[in-house]
Amino acid sequence: MLQLELLEKINKVKKYMAHDNKGSFYIVGWIPYNNLEELLPKLEKEGVEYIVKNHDEVASTPPTKLKNNRIIKPFESIVKMYGTPNYTEMDPTFFVAITAFLMFGFMFGDVGQGFVISLIGLILMKKESSLGPILTAGGISSIIFGFLYGSIFGNEDIIKGLVPSPMDNIQNMLIFGIGSGALLIIIAMIFNIKNGLKNKDISRALFDKNGLAGLIFYSIILVLIVGFLLNGKMILSLTLSLILIIVPLILILFKEKIENVISKNKNKENVSIVEKIFEVIEMIISMASNTISFVRLAAFAINHVGLCMAVYILSDMFGGAGSIAVDIIGNIIVIALEGLIVAIQVLRLEYYELFSRFYSGDGKEYVPIEDEK
């Protein structure tokens, strides 16, 4: 049996090998640095000649091996749906785990319904479904925010919430949603700067619309708007405000020219100034729409309360067993329908509002030969 297993492994490896007329066999591949020390003595023992090169010594791009702990690892599936991080960019799994966890609970805060979602997640985990841990985490988040809102199966009279119900606090919920979005967009821009510096792409890190110039422009606009809303007047002088706004825009506008000067590249084609102006206008509109898009965090939290209220209003129209049946069926519909819609909204915010600013996802995942099918 052991001999058959060995022959099977040899046969699997053979399809990755080449040989010459002298009967020598060659194989080229990637191996994690931590496994290299374990492999080399085995090669030397068998008299196998080898050459070890780092990723910066070869033309091909190394595959990516994600390293996340058992709590964060399930969220890799969300990241991989967008794309695997390439070797030179940060792995956003931890960021997704935190933000997706909080956003789902914020929009679907309910102790009872969250418990049901967690229970379904645990059942799927026992069946070794990759969706199980994510559903369990979403249910836990829903339970936490359910205690904050004071909601159990849509009923807000059983326990007292630690914060006002979304329906009773609509204005502040909307403001909090937009404010949270602005903060997450700033974090995404910081990630883009980090990726730019890691790749030694100074233009991307400093002059890109999601680089330092874009970050300064976006932050100044936010500061001016918030300051005006709180104080009823500009907190910075008009001259200083214009300088802080116009200078980053100029850097973004002439990004390619600056990049050519830095790289001393005189043959690179430049985009026309008119097209660049339209790109800057599109950038400004995009920043505004992306920020406002996070208002859906509050909208769906309010919508959840409204749907549950509708269920109980309909339930009151029936009596006895009919009322109980409406309560059960209504909650099942809310869990299935709104839970799915909220999950989709979480993915939309992650992918379109955040990932698009710093993450390319064009890498290839590292898969050892022994794991390949």
Stockholm file with secondary structure:
# STOCKHOLM 1.0

chainA/1-373         MLQLELLEKINKVKKYMAHDNKGSFYIVGWIPYNNLEELLPKLEKEGVEYIVKNHDEVASTPPTKLKNNRIIKPFESIVKMYGTPNYTEMDPTFFVAITAFLMFGFMFGDVGQGFVISLIGLILMKKESSLGPILTAGGISSIIFGFLYGSIFGNEDIIKGLVPSPMDNIQNMLIFGIGSGALLIIIAMIFNIKNGLKNKDISRALFDKNGLAGLIFYSIILVLIVGFLLNGKMILSLTLSLILIIVPLILILFKEKIENVISKNKNKENVSIVEKIFEVIEMIISMASNTISFVRLAAFAINHVGLCMAVYILSDMFGGAGSIAVDIIGNIIVIALEGLIVAIQVLRLEYYELFSRFYSGDGKEYVPIEDEK
#=GR chainA/1-373 SS CHHHHHHHHHHHHHTTEEECTTSCEEECCCCCHHHHHHHHHHHHHTTCCCCCCCGGGSSSCCCBCCCCCTTTGGGHHHHHHHCBCCTTSCCCHHHHHHHHHHHHHHHSCCHHHHHHHHHHHHHHHHTTCTHHHHHHHHHHHHHHHHHHHTCBTTBSSSSCCSSCCGGGCHHHHHHHHHHHHHHHHHHHHHHHHHHHHHTTCHHHHHTSTTSHHHHHHHHHHHHHHHHHHHHSSCSSCHHHHHHHHHHHHHHHHTHHHHHHHHHTCSSSCCCCHHHHHHHHHHHHHHHHHHHHHTHHHHHHHHHHHHHHHHHHHHHHTSCTHHHHHHHHHHHHHIIIIIHHHHHHHHHHIIIIIIIHHHCCCCBCBCCCGGGCC
#=GC SS_cons         CHHHHHHHHHHHHHTTEEECTTSCEEECCCCCHHHHHHHHHHHHHTTCCCCCCCGGGSSSCCCBCCCCCTTTGGGHHHHHHHCBCCTTSCCCHHHHHHHHHHHHHHHSCCHHHHHHHHHHHHHHHHTTCTHHHHHHHHHHHHHHHHHHHTCBTTBSSSSCCSSCCGGGCHHHHHHHHHHHHHHHHHHHHHHHHHHHHHTTCHHHHHTSTTSHHHHHHHHHHHHHHHHHHHHSSCSSCHHHHHHHHHHHHHHHHTHHHHHHHHHTCSSSCCCCHHHHHHHHHHHHHHHHHHHHHTHHHHHHHHHHHHHHHHHHHHHHTSCTHHHHHHHHHHHHHIIIIIHHHHHHHHHHIIIIIIIHHHCCCCBCBCCCGGGCC
//
